[in-house]
Amino acid sequence: MDKQTSVVEEPTVADLPEISEIPEFQKLADVVVPEPLKEEVNESELEHRDFDDSEFWRKIPAFRDVEYEQFIDHKFQLINSVTSPEKLTGIVGELATPEFVEDMKAGLRAAPMNVRVSPYLISRIDWDNPYDDPIRRQFIPVASRRLPDHPQLTLDSLHEQDDSPTPGLVHRYPDKVLFLPLDVCPVYCRFCTRSYAIGGDTNQVEKVGYKYSPERWKKAFAYIASRPEIEDVVVSGGDAWNLAPMHLKEILSTLLAIPHIRRIRLATKGPAVMPMKIHSDRKWVRALIKWVDHGRKLGKEVCLHTHFNSPNEISLITHDAMQELFRHGVKVRNQSVLIRGVNDSPETMQLLVKRLSYMNVQPYYVYQHDMVKGVEELRTRVGKTVELERHVRGATAGFNTPIFVNDVPGGGGKRDVHSYDYYNETTGVSVYRSPNVDEEKAYLYYDPIDQLPEEGRERWARESEHQAIIDEALKGAGLTDLEPAR
């Protein structure tokens, strides 16, 4: 009896369903696909390409009958933003339990920031489990999860006011300034490093405030024009999303007219929290595109720097808004904050980075969480951040791999998180130098105490040990001759 042999046909381009119908590939139809060296990916590895296209907001009682055209109107988003516990219950109804609402009320009484959350974000929260939801964690405080602030924490930990030649202008790096034209945002992040200034006063903080002021702006412009070494201006606040088109024009036209200015970055949380502004506020978008184009003609860059922290913040509405900016040549980069329970796992951070890249937003920075009042439960250890960076690097192209940085307390600026001179995982103290800012100072960052081993927690519990812990860190770094920044 003759043996029958089966022949396994090698796949050709014609067998690839998504490719075979593309005219440009028809000439390759009979080409045998080379045998792969890597295992075929499963669908979960392509999750970053899936953008929620459902009418997800309809699960919220107040938005059940809201049509798509109404939901993507930025005015609807502004009017219906949650600004109090009462407004939250009016919108989500029984989705928020009475116990959660009371927890939120107590959390707000102890918070340095006011609450403002857009309908878009409210609709992206998992109300079956709000306590562990990554969006709730960022924007809605609850007293039951609160931890005591670290004893070395200060309100303005980055010392921005110390580096301000005039109110609302920070000049720390030699060739860069930070301009704060306003003090309001489309939403308020609990972990805002400018809780000393942004939003209205709270029970905990009387704000410095950077309200719109033509005279204050003029002083900032005059200073920038007088310093030829300045090439880079970050326009933040507050949030550039809240600038009126006429004010956007005033700022960009003035800065672009200064000969030595080469780069202008508009810092905004907007794309992550209210992407529908790109769809519906056409006057603002036209102003942005006009001045991006004008800058390019002058050989200067005007771009957006935004702030996505969780893949859950991204939907098809977001994707389409970012594609609209991309088509018009607007460069968008992202700066995340590393937040416990939000994005501090390799799987979540990789998904965020790849999803951003897929919609043409370049992952730029991941910040070690600043030492901010009232949000100790959101911070992570430096050691964990270093390990997370190892897992993210190599998962995608280098230019789409963010730099993990520590914007060190005391005003030392951004340091690569792993560039410390010394790190003690027991006491949680890391020591950095920043020679271009101040070569005579050492900058210390402190891990959250609840994440330390028992020995470290016990030492921080004794106030008499605090200075000894700091002295040990400076000695370990070999920097006892430097002054620790406060």
Secondary structure in CASP SS format (residue, H / E / C, confidence):
PFRMAT SS
TARGET T0000
AUTHOR 0000-0000-0000
METHOD secondary structure of the structure
MODEL  1
M C 1.00
D C 1.00
K C 1.00
Q C 1.00
T C 1.00
S C 1.00
V C 1.00
V C 1.00
E C 1.00
E C 1.00
P C 1.00
T E 1.00
V H 1.00
A H 1.00
D H 1.00
L C 1.00
P C 1.00
E C 1.00
I C 1.00
S C 1.00
E C 1.00
I C 1.00
P H 1.00
E H 1.00
F H 1.00
Q H 1.00
K H 1.00
L H 1.00
A C 1.00
D C 1.00
V C 1.00
V E 1.00
V C 1.00
P C 1.00
E C 1.00
P C 1.00
L C 1.00
K C 1.00
E C 1.00
E C 1.00
V C 1.00
N C 1.00
E H 1.00
S H 1.00
E H 1.00
L H 1.00
E H 1.00
H H 1.00
R H 1.00
D C 1.00
F C 1.00
D C 1.00
D C 1.00
S C 1.00
E C 1.00
F H 1.00
W H 1.00
R H 1.00
K H 1.00
I C 1.00
P H 1.00
A H 1.00
F H 1.00
R C 1.00
D C 1.00
V C 1.00
E C 1.00
Y H 1.00
E H 1.00
Q H 1.00
F H 1.00
I C 1.00
D C 1.00
H H 1.00
K H 1.00
F H 1.00
Q H 1.00
L H 1.00
I H 1.00
N C 1.00
S C 1.00
V E 1.00
T C 1.00
S C 1.00
P H 1.00
E H 1.00
K H 1.00
L H 1.00
T H 1.00
G H 1.00
I H 1.00
V H 1.00
G H 1.00
E H 1.00
L H 1.00
A C 1.00
T C 1.00
P H 1.00
E H 1.00
F H 1.00
V H 1.00
E H 1.00
D H 1.00
M H 1.00
K H 1.00
A H 1.00
G H 1.00
L H 1.00
R H 1.00
A C 1.00
A C 1.00
P C 1.00
M C 1.00
N C 1.00
V C 1.00
R C 1.00
V E 1.00
S C 1.00
P H 1.00
Y H 1.00
L H 1.00
I H 1.00
S H 1.00
R H 1.00
I C 1.00
D C 1.00
W C 1.00
D C 1.00
N C 1.00
P H 1.00
Y H 1.00
D H 1.00
D C 1.00
P H 1.00
I H 1.00
R H 1.00
R H 1.00
Q H 1.00
F H 1.00
I C 1.00
P C 1.00
V C 1.00
A H 1.00
S H 1.00
R H 1.00
R C 1.00
L C 1.00
P C 1.00
D C 1.00
H C 1.00
P C 1.00
Q C 1.00
L C 1.00
T C 1.00
L C 1.00
D C 1.00
S C 1.00
L C 1.00
H C 1.00
E C 1.00
Q H 1.00
D H 1.00
D H 1.00
S C 1.00
P C 1.00
T E 1.00
P C 1.00
G C 1.00
L E 1.00
V E 1.00
H C 1.00
R C 1.00
Y C 1.00
P C 1.00
D C 1.00
K E 1.00
V E 1.00
L E 1.00
F E 1.00
L C 1.00
P C 1.00
L C 1.00
D C 1.00
V C 1.00
C C 1.00
P C 1.00
V C 1.00
Y C 1.00
C C 1.00
R C 1.00
F C 1.00
C C 1.00
T C 1.00
R C 1.00
S C 1.00
Y C 1.00
A C 1.00
I C 1.00
G C 1.00
G C 1.00
D C 1.00
T C 1.00
N C 1.00
Q C 1.00
V C 1.00
E C 1.00
K C 1.00
V C 1.00
G C 1.00
Y C 1.00
K C 1.00
Y C 1.00
S C 1.00
P H 1.00
E H 1.00
R H 1.00
W H 1.00
K H 1.00
K H 1.00
A H 1.00
F H 1.00
A H 1.00
Y H 1.00
I H 1.00
A H 1.00
S H 1.00
R C 1.00
P C 1.00
E C 1.00
I C 1.00
E C 1.00
D E 1.00
V E 1.00
V E 1.00
V E 1.00
S C 1.00
G C 1.00
G C 1.00
D C 1.00
A H 1.00
W H 1.00
N H 1.00
L C 1.00
A C 1.00
P H 1.00
M H 1.00
H H 1.00
L H 1.00
K H 1.00
E H 1.00
I H 1.00
L H 1.00
S H 1.00
T H 1.00
L H 1.00
L H 1.00
A H 1.00
I C 1.00
P C 1.00
H C 1.00
I C 1.00
R C 1.00
R E 1.00
I E 1.00
R E 1.00
L E 1.00
A E 1.00
T C 1.00
K C 1.00
G H 1.00
P H 1.00
A H 1.00
V H 1.00
M C 1.00
P C 1.00
M H 1.00
K H 1.00
I H 1.00
H H 1.00
S H 1.00
D C 1.00
R H 1.00
K H 1.00
W H 1.00
V H 1.00
R H 1.00
A H 1.00
L H 1.00
I H 1.00
K H 1.00
W H 1.00
V H 1.00
D H 1.00
H H 1.00
G H 1.00
R H 1.00
K H 1.00
L C 1.00
G C 1.00
K C 1.00
E E 1.00
V E 1.00
C E 1.00
L E 1.00
H E 1.00
T E 1.00
H C 1.00
F C 1.00
N C 1.00
S C 1.00
P H 1.00
N H 1.00
E H 1.00
I C 1.00
S C 1.00
L H 1.00
I H 1.00
T H 1.00
H H 1.00
D H 1.00
A H 1.00
M H 1.00
Q H 1.00
E H 1.00
L H 1.00
F H 1.00
R H 1.00
H C 1.00
G C 1.00
V C 1.00
K C 1.00
V E 1.00
R E 1.00
N E 1.00
Q E 1.00
S E 1.00
V E 1.00
L C 1.00
I C 1.00
R C 1.00
G C 1.00
V C 1.00
N C 1.00
D C 1.00
S C 1.00
P H 1.00
E H 1.00
T H 1.00
M H 1.00
Q H 1.00
L H 1.00
L H 1.00
V H 1.00
K H 1.00
R H 1.00
L H 1.00
S H 1.00
Y H 1.00
M C 1.00
N C 1.00
V C 1.00
Q E 1.00
P E 1.00
Y E 1.00
Y E 1.00
V E 1.00
Y E 1.00
Q C 1.00
H C 1.00
D C 1.00
M C 1.00
V C 1.00
K C 1.00
G C 1.00
V C 1.00
E H 1.00
E H 1.00
L H 1.00
R C 1.00
T C 1.00
R C 1.00
V H 1.00
G H 1.00
K H 1.00
T H 1.00
V H 1.00
E H 1.00
L H 1.00
E H 1.00
R H 1.00
H H 1.00
V H 1.00
R C 1.00
G C 1.00
A C 1.00
T C 1.00
A C 1.00
G H 1.00
F H 1.00
N H 1.00
T C 1.00
P C 1.00
I E 1.00
F E 1.00
V E 1.00
N E 1.00
D E 1.00
V E 1.00
P C 1.00
G C 1.00
G C 1.00
G C 1.00
G E 1.00
K E 1.00
R E 1.00
D E 1.00
V C 1.00
H C 1.00
S C 1.00
Y C 1.00
D C 1.00
Y E 1.00
Y E 1.00
N E 1.00
E C 1.00
T C 1.00
T C 1.00
G C 1.00
V E 1.00
S E 1.00
V E 1.00
Y E 1.00
R E 1.00
S C 1.00
P H 1.00
N H 1.00
V H 1.00
D H 1.00
E C 1.00
E C 1.00
K E 1.00
A E 1.00
Y E 1.00
L E 1.00
Y E 1.00
Y E 1.00
D C 1.00
P C 1.00
I H 1.00
D H 1.00
Q H 1.00
L C 1.00
P C 1.00
E H 1.00
E H 1.00
G H 1.00
R H 1.00
E H 1.00
R H 1.00
W H 1.00
A H 1.00
R C 1.00
E H 1.00
S H 1.00
E H 1.00
H H 1.00
Q H 1.00
A H 1.00
I H 1.00
I H 1.00
D H 1.00
E H 1.00
A H 1.00
L H 1.00
K H 1.00
G H 1.00
A H 1.00
G C 1.00
L C 1.00
T C 1.00
D C 1.00
L C 1.00
E E 1.00
P E 1.00
A C 1.00
R C 1.00
END
